[in-house]
Amino acid sequence: MKLKINHLNLKFISTHTNSQIFTQSTFELEGPGLYFLTGPNGAGKSTLAKIMAGLEIPNAQIQGQLTIDHQSYDLGQNQNNSDLQSQIFYIDQQPANLLASEFDVLENLALANFPTYPGLNLFKPKKSHRFDLPNYIATKNLSGGQRQLLAIAMALAKNPAVLILDEPTSALDTQNTILIMQLIKQAMKHSLCIWICHDQKVMEQFPEAKYLDLSKYLNKILF
């Protein structure tokens, strides 16, 4: 599958300045596989990821078009991109908003399949131990690393066309980092995975990955 963003214009509007981040920028990625989304602070990595996922960007003026294979979406902020969000699963650094805090691990994994299964009891994964997660503990009692693992496991259950991860290992210990890398290696076999990452050692573990470096797309602040 191919994901392409055509003629992206992104400007942040504030009282004092107008900051133009992208001007008529075009990006093209092909999957399944993995792309590392890189660039210095302020290059627009997280913002671009949210735009791809059809999420609202406060104080932003956005123009452009996103195409997944032959289906096109208007990226303007006044558009309803719920269909786009069904194809793209975005996980930020604090994925609590993706999880039902009172549900346990198995119930959250079942919830990821809710559009397919009308009742939670119809889908009870029996192999969640492969994610190294305690099955029957409420999500609110999991560690930050365990929440990241669960969010990615839920994404795998959805089998999205595109999986976007915003620095999922930035605050994790070595063990959880290794587990998340294993999950992403699974996901990239069937999905286009886009990973915002600054850790060179982590990136070296994926020699097959491609890179989208936003450095060359940087614009100066417009006053």
C-alpha positions in Angstrom: 0.0 0.0 0.0 1.0 3.6 -0.5 0.5 6.6 1.7 1.0 10.0 0.1 0.5 13.6 1.4 0.1 16.1 -1.4 0.8 19.9 -1.1 0.7 20.1 2.6 0.5 23.6 4.0 0.7 24.0 7.8 0.7 27.3 9.7 0.3 27.9 13.4 -1.6 31.1 14.2 -1.0 33.0 17.5 -1.4 36.5 18.7 2.3 37.5 18.1 3.5 35.3 15.2 2.5 33.1 12.4 4.7 30.0 12.1 4.7 28.3 8.8 6.0 24.7 9.3 5.2 23.1 5.9 4.7 24.8 2.5 3.5 22.8 -0.4 5.3 19.7 1.0 4.7 16.3 -0.4 5.6 13.0 1.3 5.2 9.5 -0.1 5.7 6.3 1.9 5.2 2.7 0.9 4.3 -0.4 3.1 4.2 -2.7 4.7 7.5 -1.9 6.4 8.9 0.7 8.8 9.9 4.3 8.4 11.7 6.3 11.1 10.4 9.9 11.2 13.4 12.0 12.2 14.4 15.6 12.4 15.4 18.3 15.0 13.0 19.6 17.7 10.5 21.9 16.1 10.6 20.1 12.7 7.0 19.1 13.0 7.4 15.3 13.5 4.6 14.9 16.1 2.4 17.4 14.2 2.8 15.6 10.9 2.0 12.3 12.6 -1.2 13.7 14.0 -2.2 15.2 10.6 -1.7 11.7 9.0 -4.0 10.3 11.6 -6.7 12.8 11.0 -6.4 14.4 14.4 -7.3 18.0 15.2 -4.3 20.4 15.6 -5.2 23.4 17.8 -4.4 26.9 16.4 -3.4 25.4 13.0 -4.4 26.2 9.5 -4.0 23.0 7.4 -4.4 22.4 3.7 -3.5 19.3 1.7 -4.6 15.9 0.7 -3.8 12.5 2.0 -4.2 9.4 -0.1 -4.0 5.8 1.0 -3.9 3.6 -2.1 -6.7 5.1 -4.1 -8.8 6.7 -1.3 -8.2 10.4 -0.8 -8.9 12.6 2.3 -9.0 16.4 2.7 -6.7 17.3 5.6 -8.5 20.6 6.4 -9.4 20.9 10.1 -13.1 21.3 9.3 -13.2 17.9 7.7 -14.7 14.7 9.3 -11.9 12.2 8.9 -13.4 9.4 11.0 -12.8 7.0 8.1 -9.2 7.9 8.0 -8.9 7.3 11.7 -10.2 3.8 11.2 -7.3 3.0 8.9 -4.5 4.7 10.9 -3.8 3.9 14.5 -1.8 6.7 16.3 -0.1 6.0 19.7 1.4 9.0 21.4 3.9 9.1 24.3 1.1 8.9 26.9 -1.4 6.4 25.4 -3.8 6.6 28.4 -6.5 8.0 26.1 -6.5 4.8 24.1 -7.1 2.6 27.2 -10.2 1.9 29.4 -8.6 2.6 32.8 -11.0 0.4 34.8 -10.8 -2.6 32.3 -8.1 -5.2 32.7 -5.6 -6.1 29.9 -7.8 -8.8 28.3 -10.8 -6.5 28.3 -8.8 -3.7 26.6 -7.6 -6.2 24.0 -11.2 -7.2 23.5 -12.3 -3.6 23.2 -9.8 -3.1 20.4 -11.9 -5.6 18.4 -15.2 -4.1 19.5 -16.3 -3.0 16.0 -16.0 -6.6 14.8 -17.3 -8.3 18.0 -20.5 -6.9 19.5 -19.8 -8.1 23.0 -16.6 -8.2 25.0 -17.2 -11.8 26.1 -17.0 -13.0 22.5 -13.3 -12.2 22.2 -11.0 -13.2 25.0 -7.4 -13.4 23.9 -5.6 -16.4 25.5 -2.1 -15.4 24.6 -1.7 -12.0 26.0 1.2 -13.4 28.1 3.3 -13.0 24.9 3.1 -9.3 25.5 4.4 -9.9 29.1 1.4 -8.2 30.6 -0.7 -9.3 33.7 -4.1 -10.3 32.2 -6.4 -9.3 35.1 -5.0 -6.0 36.4 -6.9 -2.8 35.7 -5.1 -0.6 33.2 -4.9 2.3 35.6 -2.5 0.1 37.8 -0.1 -0.7 35.0 3.3 1.0 34.6 4.0 3.5 31.8 5.9 0.8 29.9 3.1 -1.7 30.3 0.6 0.8 29.0 2.7 1.4 25.9 2.9 -2.4 25.4 -0.9 -2.7 25.8 -1.6 0.1 23.4 0.6 -1.5 20.7 -0.9 -4.9 21.4 -4.3 -3.3 20.8 -3.1 -1.8 17.6 -1.9 -5.2 16.4 -5.3 -6.6 17.2 -6.9 -4.0 14.9 -4.5 -4.8 12.1 -4.4 -1.1 10.9 -3.2 -0.1 7.4 -0.9 2.4 9.1 0.5 2.4 12.6 2.1 5.6 13.9 4.2 5.6 17.1 5.4 8.8 18.8 8.6 7.9 20.7 7.2 4.8 22.3 10.5 3.8 24.0 11.7 7.2 25.1 11.0 6.7 28.8 11.2 2.9 29.1 13.7 0.5 30.6 15.7 -1.9 28.5 13.3 -4.8 29.0 10.2 -3.0 27.9 12.1 -1.3 25.0 13.0 -4.8 23.7 9.4 -6.0 24.0 8.1 -3.0 22.1 10.7 -3.5 19.4 9.5 -7.1 19.1 5.9 -6.0 18.7 6.8 -3.4 16.0 8.8 -6.1 14.1 5.5 -8.1 14.1 3.4 -5.0 13.0 5.7 -4.0 10.1 5.1 -7.3 8.4 1.6 -6.3 7.5 1.3 -2.6 8.2 3.0 0.6 7.3 4.7 1.6 10.6 5.9 5.2 11.1 8.1 5.6 14.2 9.2 9.0 15.6 12.5 8.2 17.2 15.7 9.9 18.4 17.5 6.9 19.7 20.2 5.8 17.3 20.8 2.5 19.1 17.1 1.6 18.7 17.1 2.6 15.0 20.2 0.4 14.4 18.1 -2.6 15.4 16.0 -2.1 12.2 18.5 -2.1 9.3 15.6 -2.7 6.9 13.9 0.5 7.9 13.6 3.6 5.7 13.9 7.2 6.9 11.7 10.3 6.4 13.9 13.2 7.6 12.0 16.5 8.1 15.1 18.7 8.3 14.8 19.6 4.7 11.2 20.7 5.1 11.9 23.3 7.8 10.6 26.8 7.2 11.6 30.0 9.0 9.1 31.7 11.3 7.0 34.3 9.4 6.2 37.5 11.3 
